[in-house]
Amino acid sequence: MKRENIIQTKSFDFALVIIKLYTQLVEEKEYVISKQLLRCGTSIGSNVEEALAGYSRKDFLCKMSISSKEARETRYWLRLLKHSELTQVNLDSILEDINQIINILTSIVKTTQHSNS
């Protein structure tokens, strides 16, 4: 029986939230930040998937590092969206989610780097 991979699950679920947010933002006629969010917010999970299929520890680390960078970019756009007040959507829970994802990815990257030393 396969164990649940927490970052795989969280990043997939987060991508679904980002897709819904993107749809709401487009309905509100916000096109620039919404497109950035869609790209980086869904990229987190796709890079996690690639990492899990990595052919080496180095490949795994590279993809998880990219995923971590995408997560941080996502947080940037979410914070910008929140503080610019371009939308009435409450972004607090989405920001909490991305912070959790960043923490998990940071831990994975650091642990993998140290086990390579």
GROMACS elastic network, one bead per residue, 0.5 to 0.9 nm:
[ bonds ]
;  ai    aj funct       b0    kb
    2     5     6  0.88896   500
    4     7     6  0.89919   500
    4     8     6  0.81165   500
    4     9     6  0.75149   500
    5     8     6  0.53025   500
    5     9     6  0.62222   500
    5    10     6  0.86270   500
    6     9     6  0.51778   500
    6    10     6  0.59660   500
    6    11     6  0.84031   500
    6   104     6  0.87502   500
    7    10     6  0.50427   500
    7    11     6  0.57891   500
    7    12     6  0.82865   500
    7    45     6  0.81824   500
    7    48     6  0.75251   500
    7   101     6  0.70655   500
    7   104     6  0.69636   500
    7   105     6  0.75058   500
    8    11     6  0.54344   500
    8    12     6  0.61873   500
    8    13     6  0.86548   500
    8    45     6  0.65624   500
    8    48     6  0.63387   500
    8    49     6  0.69441   500
    8    52     6  0.87128   500
    9    12     6  0.52587   500
    9    13     6  0.61368   500
    9    14     6  0.84661   500
    9    45     6  0.85091   500
   10    13     6  0.51585   500
   10    14     6  0.59250   500
   10    15     6  0.85431   500
   10    45     6  0.82320   500
   10    97     6  0.83563   500
   10   100     6  0.89424   500
   10   101     6  0.70818   500
   11    15     6  0.61420   500
   11    16     6  0.87843   500
   11    41     6  0.85829   500
   11    42     6  0.79130   500
   11    43     6  0.89608   500
   11    44     6  0.62433   500
   11    46     6  0.84000   500
   11    48     6  0.77419   500
   11    98     6  0.88550   500
   11   101     6  0.71173   500
   12    15     6  0.51139   500
   12    16     6  0.65683   500
   12    17     6  0.89153   500
   12    42     6  0.78122   500
   12    44     6  0.83162   500
   12    45     6  0.54733   500
   12    46     6  0.82708   500
   13    16     6  0.52029   500
   13    17     6  0.65218   500
   13    18     6  0.88319   500
   13    45     6  0.88100   500
   14    17     6  0.50108   500
   14    18     6  0.62240   500
   14    19     6  0.86738   500
   14    41     6  0.74565   500
   14    42     6  0.77063   500
   14    44     6  0.88063   500
   14    45     6  0.81910   500
   14    94     6  0.81024   500
   14    97     6  0.73409   500
   14    98     6  0.77885   500
   14   101     6  0.88451   500
   15    19     6  0.61995   500
   15    20     6  0.87156   500
   15    38     6  0.81262   500
   15    41     6  0.58722   500
   15    43     6  0.80472   500
   15    44     6  0.78259   500
   15    45     6  0.69929   500
   16    19     6  0.50963   500
   16    20     6  0.63879   500
   16    21     6  0.86561   500
   16    42     6  0.79533   500
   17    20     6  0.51732   500
   17    21     6  0.61517   500
   17    22     6  0.85586   500
   17    41     6  0.89859   500
   17    94     6  0.78181   500
   18    22     6  0.59577   500
   18    23     6  0.85467   500
   18    34     6  0.89861   500
   18    37     6  0.70764   500
   18    38     6  0.61831   500
   18    41     6  0.61371   500
   18    42     6  0.71012   500
   18    94     6  0.84760   500
   19    22     6  0.50213   500
   19    23     6  0.62911   500
   19    24     6  0.87586   500
   19    37     6  0.88175   500
   19    38     6  0.63976   500
   19    41     6  0.84579   500
   19    42     6  0.79072   500
   20    23     6  0.51245   500
   20    24     6  0.63480   500
   20    25     6  0.87038   500
   21    24     6  0.50699   500
   21    25     6  0.61282   500
   21    26     6  0.86076   500
   21    34     6  0.78558   500
   21    37     6  0.88002   500
   21    38     6  0.85218   500
   21    89     6  0.82983   500
   22    25     6  0.51065   500
   22    26     6  0.61571   500
   22    27     6  0.86014   500
   22    30     6  0.88502   500
   22    31     6  0.86402   500
   22    33     6  0.89761   500
   22    34     6  0.52824   500
   22    35     6  0.72012   500
   22    37     6  0.73328   500
   22    38     6  0.62695   500
   23    26     6  0.52415   500
   23    27     6  0.62817   500
   23    28     6  0.87458   500
   23    34     6  0.83628   500
   24    27     6  0.51101   500
   24    28     6  0.63855   500
   24    29     6  0.87728   500
   24    30     6  0.88112   500
   24    89     6  0.82623   500
   25    29     6  0.62922   500
   25    30     6  0.52133   500
   25    31     6  0.71319   500
   25    33     6  0.87167   500
   25    34     6  0.61421   500
   25    86     6  0.89195   500
   25    87     6  0.72071   500
   25    89     6  0.85001   500
   26    30     6  0.52057   500
   26    31     6  0.58029   500
   26    34     6  0.70674   500
   26    35     6  0.89166   500
   27    30     6  0.74900   500
   28    31     6  0.86775   500
   28    86     6  0.88701   500
   28    87     6  0.74170   500
   30    33     6  0.69646   500
   30    34     6  0.63720   500
   30    35     6  0.88220   500
   30    86     6  0.75385   500
   30    87     6  0.81563   500
   31    34     6  0.53121   500
   31    35     6  0.60582   500
   31    36     6  0.87985   500
   32    35     6  0.54651   500
   32    36     6  0.66101   500
   32    37     6  0.88649   500
   33    36     6  0.50600   500
   33    37     6  0.61066   500
   33    38     6  0.85482   500
   33    77     6  0.66887   500
   33    78     6  0.85547   500
   33    80     6  0.85561   500
   33    81     6  0.71948   500
   34    37     6  0.50852   500
   34    38     6  0.61241   500
   34    39     6  0.87154   500
   34    77     6  0.85661   500
   34    81     6  0.87939   500
   35    38     6  0.50576   500
   35    39     6  0.62990   500
   35    40     6  0.88108   500
   36    39     6  0.52850   500
   36    40     6  0.63015   500
   36    41     6  0.81291   500
   36    74     6  0.80543   500
   36    77     6  0.73531   500
   37    40     6  0.54496   500
   37    41     6  0.53590   500
   37    42     6  0.79949   500
   37    73     6  0.84147   500
   37    74     6  0.59272   500
   37    75     6  0.88855   500
   37    77     6  0.63416   500
   37    78     6  0.74450   500
   38    41     6  0.53339   500
   38    42     6  0.59790   500
   38    43     6  0.82440   500
   38    74     6  0.87273   500
   39    42     6  0.57252   500
   39    43     6  0.60705   500
   39    70     6  0.89427   500
   39    74     6  0.87597   500
   40    44     6  0.65450   500
   40    67     6  0.89609   500
   40    70     6  0.53080   500
   40    71     6  0.70585   500
   40    72     6  0.89868   500
   40    73     6  0.67131   500
   40    74     6  0.56910   500
   41    44     6  0.58689   500
   41    45     6  0.80063   500
   41    70     6  0.69963   500
   41    71     6  0.67387   500
   41    73     6  0.82667   500
   41    74     6  0.55202   500
   41    75     6  0.87373   500
   42    45     6  0.59558   500
   42    46     6  0.67810   500
   42    70     6  0.87928   500
   43    46     6  0.50392   500
   43    47     6  0.61028   500
   43    48     6  0.85218   500
   43    67     6  0.70458   500
   43    70     6  0.66141   500
   43    71     6  0.83575   500
   44    47     6  0.54879   500
   44    48     6  0.63742   500
   44    49     6  0.88659   500
   44    64     6  0.87098   500
   44    66     6  0.78798   500
   44    68     6  0.71972   500
   44    69     6  0.83707   500
   44    70     6  0.56753   500
   44    71     6  0.59950   500
   44    74     6  0.88296   500
   45    49     6  0.61675   500
   45    50     6  0.86055   500
   45    67     6  0.72252   500
   46    49     6  0.50957   500
   46    50     6  0.63049   500
   46    51     6  0.86517   500
   46    67     6  0.80414   500
   47    51     6  0.60461   500
   47    52     6  0.85941   500
   47    63     6  0.55500   500
   47    64     6  0.66093   500
   47    65     6  0.88378   500
   47    66     6  0.68309   500
   47    67     6  0.53340   500
   47    70     6  0.89254   500
   48    52     6  0.62202   500
   48    53     6  0.87348   500
   48    60     6  0.86721   500
   48    63     6  0.66710   500
   48    64     6  0.59831   500
   48    66     6  0.87594   500
   48    67     6  0.62892   500
   49    52     6  0.52167   500
   49    53     6  0.65287   500
   49    54     6  0.87592   500
   49    63     6  0.87356   500
   50    53     6  0.51745   500
   50    54     6  0.61817   500
   50    59     6  0.89455   500
   50    60     6  0.78208   500
   50    63     6  0.65922   500
   50    64     6  0.85477   500
   51    55     6  0.85708   500
   51    59     6  0.68062   500
   51    61     6  0.72405   500
   51    62     6  0.76577   500
   51    64     6  0.59526   500
   51    67     6  0.88956   500
   52    55     6  0.87835   500
   52    60     6  0.66398   500
   52    63     6  0.86877   500
   52    64     6  0.88130   500
   53    56     6  0.89474   500
   53    60     6  0.77386   500
   54    57     6  0.72462   500
   54    58     6  0.82998   500
   54    59     6  0.53905   500
   54    60     6  0.50076   500
   54    61     6  0.87382   500
   54    63     6  0.80863   500
   55    58     6  0.83454   500
   55    59     6  0.63358   500
   55    60     6  0.74130   500
   56    59     6  0.51042   500
   56    60     6  0.62009   500
   56    61     6  0.86080   500
   57    61     6  0.61044   500
   57    62     6  0.85649   500
   57   112     6  0.78246   500
   57   116     6  0.80179   500
   58    61     6  0.50953   500
   58    62     6  0.61305   500
   58    63     6  0.87364   500
   58   112     6  0.89244   500
   58   116     6  0.85344   500
   59    62     6  0.50843   500
   59    63     6  0.62914   500
   59    64     6  0.85880   500
   60    63     6  0.54004   500
   60    64     6  0.61459   500
   60    65     6  0.85065   500
   60   112     6  0.86411   500
   61    64     6  0.51631   500
   61    65     6  0.59633   500
   61    66     6  0.85821   500
   61   108     6  0.84527   500
   61   109     6  0.62809   500
   61   112     6  0.65979   500
   61   113     6  0.74118   500
   62    65     6  0.51368   500
   62    66     6  0.63129   500
   62    67     6  0.86973   500
   62   109     6  0.87768   500
   63    66     6  0.50427   500
   63    67     6  0.61641   500
   63    68     6  0.86092   500
   64    68     6  0.61538   500
   64    69     6  0.86695   500
   64   105     6  0.68528   500
   64   106     6  0.87813   500
   64   108     6  0.75937   500
   64   109     6  0.64620   500
   65    69     6  0.63004   500
   65    70     6  0.86656   500
   65   105     6  0.77158   500
   65   106     6  0.81505   500
   65   108     6  0.89276   500
   65   109     6  0.63228   500
   66    69     6  0.50566   500
   66    70     6  0.61857   500
   66    71     6  0.85834   500
   67    70     6  0.50608   500
   67    71     6  0.61701   500
   67    72     6  0.87084   500
   67   102     6  0.89302   500
   67   105     6  0.74974   500
   68    71     6  0.50436   500
   68    72     6  0.63302   500
   68    73     6  0.86895   500
   68   101     6  0.82495   500
   68   102     6  0.61563   500
   68   103     6  0.89394   500
   68   104     6  0.89511   500
   68   105     6  0.56147   500
   68   106     6  0.67201   500
   68   109     6  0.82645   500
   69    72     6  0.51127   500
   69    73     6  0.62142   500
   69    74     6  0.85672   500
   69   102     6  0.86832   500
   70    73     6  0.50035   500
   70    74     6  0.60830   500
   70    75     6  0.86304   500
   71    75     6  0.62621   500
   71    76     6  0.86969   500
   71    98     6  0.66735   500
   71    99     6  0.83834   500
   71   101     6  0.72307   500
   71   102     6  0.60526   500
   71   105     6  0.86264   500
   72    75     6  0.50301   500
   72    76     6  0.62950   500
   72    77     6  0.88685   500
   72    98     6  0.80752   500
   72    99     6  0.85149   500
   72   102     6  0.68419   500
   73    76     6  0.50097   500
   73    77     6  0.64368   500
   73    78     6  0.86703   500
   74    77     6  0.52698   500
   74    78     6  0.61707   500
   74    79     6  0.85980   500
   74    98     6  0.76325   500
   75    78     6  0.50595   500
   75    79     6  0.60639   500
   75    80     6  0.84822   500
   75    95     6  0.66989   500
   75    98     6  0.63564   500
   75    99     6  0.75549   500
   75   102     6  0.89119   500
   76    79     6  0.52256   500
   76    80     6  0.61261   500
   76    81     6  0.85641   500
   77    81     6  0.59940   500
   77    82     6  0.85020   500
   78    81     6  0.50440   500
   78    82     6  0.61080   500
   78    83     6  0.86414   500
   78    91     6  0.72749   500
   78    94     6  0.81306   500
   78    95     6  0.69206   500
   79    82     6  0.50430   500
   79    83     6  0.60968   500
   79    84     6  0.83562   500
   79    91     6  0.83929   500
   79    95     6  0.76993   500
   80    83     6  0.53142   500
   80    84     6  0.58511   500
   80    85     6  0.84990   500
   81    84     6  0.52859   500
   81    85     6  0.63330   500
   81    86     6  0.62094   500
   81    87     6  0.72819   500
   81    91     6  0.85311   500
   82    85     6  0.54723   500
   82    86     6  0.73088   500
   82    87     6  0.74265   500
   82    88     6  0.86557   500
   82    89     6  0.83936   500
   82    90     6  0.79467   500
   82    91     6  0.65480   500
   82    92     6  0.85519   500
   83    86     6  0.81220   500
   84    87     6  0.81935   500
   85    88     6  0.70097   500
   86    89     6  0.89712   500
   87    90     6  0.82680   500
   88    91     6  0.88164   500
   90    93     6  0.76033   500
   90    94     6  0.83530   500
   91    94     6  0.52499   500
   91    95     6  0.61063   500
   91    96     6  0.86823   500
   92    95     6  0.51017   500
   92    96     6  0.62524   500
   92    97     6  0.87078   500
   93    97     6  0.62018   500
   93    98     6  0.87251   500
   94    98     6  0.62743   500
   94    99     6  0.86080   500
   95    98     6  0.51689   500
   95    99     6  0.61513   500
   95   100     6  0.86697   500
   96    99     6  0.51487   500
   96   100     6  0.63276   500
   96   101     6  0.87454   500
   97   100     6  0.51867   500
   97   101     6  0.63016   500
   97   102     6  0.86914   500
   98   102     6  0.60625   500
   98   103     6  0.85440   500
   99   102     6  0.50453   500
   99   103     6  0.61876   500
   99   104     6  0.86834   500
  100   103     6  0.51081   500
  100   104     6  0.62667   500
  100   105     6  0.86376   500
  101   104     6  0.51528   500
  101   105     6  0.60955   500
  101   106     6  0.84548   500
  102   105     6  0.51383   500
  102   106     6  0.59368   500
  102   107     6  0.84815   500
  103   106     6  0.51437   500
  103   107     6  0.61904   500
  103   108     6  0.86842   500
  104   107     6  0.51350   500
  104   108     6  0.62339   500
  104   109     6  0.86905   500
  105   109     6  0.60896   500
  105   110     6  0.85029   500
  106   109     6  0.51888   500
  106   110     6  0.60604   500
  106   111     6  0.84471   500
  107   110     6  0.52129   500
  107   111     6  0.59655   500
  107   112     6  0.84103   500
  108   111     6  0.52367   500
  108   112     6  0.60169   500
  108   113     6  0.85012   500
  109   112     6  0.51729   500
  109   113     6  0.60542   500
  109   114     6  0.86071   500
  110   113     6  0.50883   500
  110   114     6  0.61491   500
  110   115     6  0.85664   500
  111   114     6  0.52172   500
  111   115     6  0.61411   500
  111   116     6  0.86665   500
  112   115     6  0.51403   500
  112   116     6  0.62922   500
  112   117     6  0.89556   500
  113   116     6  0.51846   500
  113   117     6  0.66525   500
  114   117     6  0.52559   500
